Amino acid sequence: RVALSCTWGAAGAAGLGALGLAGLYYRNPLSFRTKFHMLLSPEIPEDLRAMEWMEYIRYPRSKVLVVAFAGGGVMIGGIPLPEWAKTCSRIEGIDYLTVVDVHQKWYLQQHNKWRERFRSLFAKYEKVLLLGNCMGATGAMLFADMADSVVAFAPQTCLKNAKGVYWLNSLRLSNEMREGFNRLLRRRASECKRVSVIYSPLKDSYFAKYLPEHWVTMEKDCDELNVPVWLKKNGKLVSMLSDEIDALLKTEEESKYDPGAKTSMKQQ
């Protein structure tokens, strides 16, 4: 088992060295003891495990749950931490859950256990939206068949043809999994009624060609590598997600008449 990875391929020993100094003093919720332990042991510490699943139940009668999937290597040394919590906290009327893949394997390790936990929680809500960026977006799409809407920023959609660090990291998966990854991703996402995939032309946009065109929006005006960062800087991220949730609730009646209808932000 791997506790962390600077996406453990490209970083290798260099990533571990970065964790040894800079990562130990980087401001974050992990204790000094935990980070020191991670330098010496391949086991996953308990307080990092606790970050795998963090529920924010704020409204007793909320109809909507947003699940935010963390990406990979978000801190110096590759320590995975929850993402999207602050953004989700600014959206009115929703409960939200942040999840982290501490193994950094695109939420594929213990995948069925993830699905079991999601199934029991999702049953409490009328609508579920999955959200993520980069590896987190890939995770969101892999569970799309369980949700009503997916907003995926720059997902890594085809591991066998991935480049650089993504390809190196994918070598930790079986050849069978790497070969079938895109088919699995597309099959799961095709079972979701609302799929929106958004890329910046500056980073990882080559992954878009492995998805149906009607799912994909290319933000041509984006001058950032990271689309959510660009949207946030322009004051649009929270409003965009709020609009998607409003649209999701409005389509509830429509879906009764056309249960096979599928849409996306691009089609609206």
N, C-alpha and C positions, 0 to 999 in steps of 0.2 A: 504494500500500500504506500501511496505517496502522500505526504502531508501537504506539500505545497509544490508549486512549480512556477517558475518564471515562465510558465508554460513548459516546464521541465524539458524541453527539447533544446531550443536555441540557447537557453541560459545555461543549463548544465551547471558545471562548477562555478562559472562566473556569477550565475544568479545566487548560488549559495554564498559566494563571497560577498555579494552585495548585501545579502541578508545579515551577514556576520557583523557588519558595522552600521551602515546606514539604516538597514531595516530594523535593527534593535532599538533605535532611537526615534523612529518615525512615529509621529503622534497617531495613535489608534487605540481601539478598545482592548487589544490583547495585552496581557501583562508581560513584564520583562521576563518573568520566569517561563511563561509559555514560549516566547520567542527564542529564549536560550535553549529550551527543551527541543524546539524544532530544528535547531542546528545540529543536534546530536542524535536525534531519533527519527526513524521513519514513521512512527506511530502518530496518529492525529490527536492532539491534546483536547481535553474535555471542553475548554472554553471556546475553542475553534469549532468543535462539533455543535456547540449550542447555537452558533451562528447559522447553521444549516437551515433552520426553520424559526422565523420570528414573526409571530402574529400580532397585528395591531387591530384589535376589535374595538371600534370606537362608537358604533351606532347599533343599538339593540335590535333595530328593525331594518338594517341596511339591506337593500336588494342586490347590491353589487359588491363583488370581491375582486380586487386587483392583485394579481400575483406577479411580483417583480423578480426576475431571474438575474442574479449577479453574473458578470462576465469573468474573465480570467486575468490573472496577473495585475490586479488593480493597484497594488502598492509595491514599493521598493522591496525586492526579494520575492515578489510573487505571492504575497499573503492575500488570499481571497477574502473579501469582506462584503457585507450586504450593500446593495446599491438601490437607489430610487426611493428610499424611505422618506427623505425630506420632500421630494417632489410629490409623492403620494399623499403626504400629510397635508398638502395644500389643496387637495381635491376634496370638495365637500360631498358628504353623503355616502362615502364608500368605506369599507373595511379593506385592509390590505395585508399581504403576506410577503415577506422577503425571504428568498431561498438562495443558498450558496452551495455550489458543488465543490466541496473541499478537496475532491480528488482531481479536479480540473480535467474531466473527461466528458465534457459536453452533456452532463447529466445522464450518461449512459450506464455508469456503474451503479448498481442497485436500482436500476430504472423501474423495475416492477414495484419496489417498495415505495418509491416516489409516487407512483400512480395510485397505490393503495391509500396513502395518506391524503393525496389530493381528492380522491373519490369521496371520502367521508366528509371532508371539509366543504367541497364544492356543492354537495347536496343541500347545504343550508342556505344557499343563495339562488336567486332567480337568474342572475347573470354573472358570468365570470370572464374577466379580461386578463390575458397573459401579456407580459411586457418584458422586454429585455434589449440589451445592446451587445453586439459582438457574440461571444460565446453564450451570453445570457439570452440573446435573441434566438440562437439556435435551440437552446433549451426550451424556450417558449413555444417554438414551432413543433418540437418533438412531442409536446403534450397538447397540441392544438385541438385534437379530436375530443378532448374533455372540456373544451371551453366554447364560449360564444363569440369571442373576438380575440385576435392576436395582433399586437403592434410590435414588429420586429425591426430593430435598427441594425443594419449591416450584419445579418446572420452569416455564419460560415456554412455553406450549403452543400459542399462537395469535398469531402476530406481527401479522397484519392487524388484530386487535382489541385489541392491547396498548395500555397506557396510559402516558403520561408518557415517561420516559427510554427505556423499552423500545421504544415506538413510534418515537421519534426515531432511536434506534440502528438500528431495522429498515429505515429509509429508505435505508440503504447497500446493501441487498439489492435484487435485481430484483423487480418487481411479481409476476412468475411465481412466484418463490421464496416471497415473502410469502404469496401466495394459497394455495399448495399445501403450506405448512409443516406445518399441523396434520395433513393427510392423510398426509404422509410420516412424521411422528412416530408417529402411531397405527399405521400399517402396520408400521413397524420394531419398535415395542414389542409388538405383537400376536404377533410371531414368537418372543418370549421367554417361557419357561414360568413365570417368577416375576417379577411386576412389582409394586412397591410404591411408591406416590407419596404423599408426606406433606406437608401444608400446615399452617401456622399460620393461624388465622382473622384474625390481625392484619396479614398482608401477602401480597399476590398470590394470595389464595385464589380470586379470580374465574377464574383459569386452570383451576381444577379442572373447571369445567363443560364443557370441551372434551375431556374424557377419559371413558372408561367408569367408571361409579360403583364397580365392584368393584375397580378399581385404587387407589382414593383413600381415604386416611385423613385425617380432619381432627382435629388434636390440639387439642381444645377447651379443655384445661387449660393450654395453652402461653401464657405471659405474655410471650413474647419475639417479636420480628419474625422471628428466625432459629431454626428448629426445632433444627438441630444444636447451636447454642449452648445452647439450653434443655436439651436432653438431656445435654449435657456438664456443665452446671452441676449437674444432678441425678444425675450419676454413672451415666447410663444409655446413653450413646452407644456406648461400646466393647462393652458387654454386648449391646446390641441387634444390632450388626453381627456379633458373634461368634455369636449365636443364629441369625441368618440364614445364616451360613456353615455351621453345624452342620446346620441344616434342609436346606440345599442338598445336603450330602453324604449325608444320610439318605434323600433322595428319589431317589438314584441308582438303587437297586434298583427302586423303585416305578415309575420312568419307563420301565423295560424292559417293564412290563406295560401301561402307559398312556402311550404317547409323546405323546399329544395333551393330556395334563393340564396345566392352567395354574393357578397359585395365587398368593397374595400374603400378606404379613404380615397383612393385614386378614382373610383367610379362615381363618387358623390358629386 
